[in-house]
Each structure stands twice: as C-alpha cells, then as structure tokens.
C-alpha cells in the first residue's frame, strides 16, 4: 500500500516498503529464532556501528527515545552523584526535567537555542563545581537541527574524568562518530531515527564498566538499565518484559538496508545532499534558515516563518499535506518558525518535489 504522504520530520520518518513488510510476521518472545536470530545480531551490529574499540555493549529498551534517556539517567547517576545537563533546546530541557522528576542532584548550563553548546563553558562549569560526576547533552538538537560540537564537548568532560551521557537520538546512524574514540560512556538513540526503523524501542550503547556501575541504582522497575542488560546477556537476547517483536524485526531489516546503502558515511552523504538541496531551494523561495551553516545538521532544518500577514502555519501545513508532504511545526521558544526533516527514505527527487509543492502552496 502506498503512503498518502512523505514524512519530512525527524522521526517517525518515512520508511522503505521492505522495512514495513518485515513486520508482517508474528514472533515468540521466548523463542531462539527471535532472541538468538534477531535480537542478538542487532545488539552486536549496533556496537560495531558505534565504535571500533573494545569494551562496549548494547541493550534495547521498550519505549520511545525519551524512555531510553530516562533509563540511563535513572540508572547511571548514583544517589551521591551530580548531573550537569547542557541545554540549547527542548530536548536538553527534557533531560533536565527527567533529572528533576527522578530527584537527581542537578546543575544546568544553557545557551541560546540557535547557538551551539560551548566546550569552553563546559570546562568552566566543571572547574567551578567539583561535585559534578556526570555530564549529559544532546548531540543533534532537533529543536533547531543544530549539531553540537561532539568531539570538543566529550574532550572537555573527559579531561575532568566525568561520566559522559550523549543523547544521539537524531544523529546515530546518520552522522559518523566513534563512541570509543570519544570516550562516551552511554550513547542513546532510537529505532525510528537515522537507522530508519519504526517507533517502539530505544537502544543504549555503553561501556561495559559503566553499565556494571548501574547495578542497584535504578529508580524504576521497567526502566532498570542494568537489569535489562543482564537479562539480555544471560538469556541470549531475551527482554525482561514484552518485547515489541514486529518493530525489532523491522529494525533488523533497516540495519541490513543501512549496510546495503554503504554504511553511515554513505547515508550521511545522502542526508547532506538532501539538506543542501532543501536550503538552496528554500532560500530561492525567500525563506530564511535560523541556524548558521557551520552548525547545521543534515537531519532537520528550521526556517523563520514568512513576515506576511496572511501566513498561517496550519493552512500552509495542510496545503503541503494535500500535495503529499508532511513537515513539522516550530519549537524555537521566541521565534515563529517551522521545520523540515531530510532523513529517512528521502532522496533528492523527493526534496525537489517538496520545493515545487511549497512554491505551489504559497498563498501570501
């Protein structure tokens, strides 16, 4: 069945027909065909994608990407620890909200939403507060599509021997990185982002030593990262509670398609081409991106709303949807804007089609 429109969002995103077809079979969560044949290969492949270094493992968690973030924060930070969350958008703020709800000792460092996080400010914050034990930040902040300086931030945290938590929700699988080279302790992502699977679970790639330190620290039963990992380790890929079997099988297909495309580097080049074509076309139509090109990710781009009395996002959105394209509303606090994603099963011809639809839909 053909989809009525293309999702130009940061996830859920448009998937291939073969990924969707992979969900058309039922699986038993206790059976080795599923656990040994599907789950365990996924876990191994995620580690290979994340790093060439040894000493890393992976664990899958039921729920959205936010559930994965909560599992890590609630399991990795001990009662005597203190978490510093770096913020330049809604998803950094969400990490801080989770920490507060969990009762963690918390510090925050916030910069403007259209500016990258600063390694220099991070170093200053760590120098000023020696009680900080853990640092967490978002790599690709999809509030704006900004790509924070991953290597510099990791280096600043590790220079002071802090446990490092990176939300790579919208970048892992689509932006090259090596978690071991960067000394990341916990990297969090989700099935329905750059791997191009469907929603239903998150995954964490972590240092085994850091994972062991989580034992007995969880503030939730269902989001106990250590217990979930140990169950998968000891019982050959078995999940503690009901596994989203169809979603997991679709993810296995999505991983195979990532490899067929040529890996993360090739996917990154496709996403970059999509994003450059989008911005060039939007600028020709009079739209202004809010993030400087130096910090813009290939994942999603935010554009200022037109300064026209007749502009209305809902009407603009519905006009594009009727033409076969779905975009995202804005999330920047102080600016009227909208966002367009360029990841997923999206190619240059799709972006060209979108641009033609936007030109056709302009009514102001």
C-alpha positions, 0 to 999 in steps of 0.5 A: 500500500502506498503512503498518502504522504512523505514524512519530512520530520525527524522521526517517525520518518518515512520508511522503505516498503521492505522495512514495513513488510518485515513486520508482517510476521508474528514472533515468540518472545521466548523463542531462539529464532527471535532472541538468538536470530534477531535480537542478538545480531542487532545488539552486536551490529549496533556496537560495531556501528558505534565504535571500533574499540573494545569494551562496549555493549548494547541493550534495547529498551521498550519505549520511545527515545525519551524512555531510553534517556530516562533509563540511563539517567535513572540508572547511571547517576548514583544517589551521591552523584551530580548531573550537569545537563547542557541545554540549547533546546527542548530536548536538553530541557527534557533531560533536565526535567527527567533529572528533576522528576527522578530527584537527581542532584542537578546543575544546568548550563544553557545557551541560546537555542540557535547557538551551539553548546560551548566546550569552553563553558563546559570546562568552566562549569566543571572547574567551578563545581567539583561535585559534578560526576556526570555530564549529559547533552544532546548531540543533534538538537532537533529543536533547531537541527543544530549539531553540537560540537561532539568531539570538543564537548566529550574532550572537555568532560573527559579531561575532568574524568566525568561520566559522559551521557550523549543523547544521539537520538537524531544523529546515530546512524546518520552522522559518523562518530566513534563512541570509543574514540570519544570516550562516551560512556552511554550513547542513546538513540532510537529505532525510528531515527537515522537507522530508519526503523519504526517507533517502539524501542530505544537502544543504549550503547555503553561501556561495559564498566559503566553499565556494571556501575548501574547495578542497584541504582535504578529508580524504576522497575521497567526502566532498570538499565542494568537489569535489562542488560543482564537479562539480555546477556544471560538469556541470549537476547531475551527482554525482561518484559514484552518485547515489541517483536514486529518493530525489532524485526523491522529494525533488523531489516533497516540495519541490513538496508543501512549496510546495503546503502554503504554504511553511515558515511554513505547515508550521511552523504545522502542526508547532506545532499538532501539538506543542501538541496532543501536550503538552496531551494528554500532560500530561492523561495525567500525563506530564511534558515535560523541556524548558521551553516557551520552548525547545521545538521543534515537531519532537520532544518528550521526556517523563520516563518514568512513576515506576511500577514496572511501566513498561517502555519496550519493552512500552509501545513495542510496545503503541503499535506494535500500535495503529499508532504508532511513537515513539522511545526516550530519549537524555537521558544521566541521565534515563529518558525517551522521545520523540515526533516531530510532523513529517512527514505528521502532522496533528492527527487523527493526534496525537489518535489517538496520545493515545487509543492511549497512554491505551489502552496504559497498563498501570501 
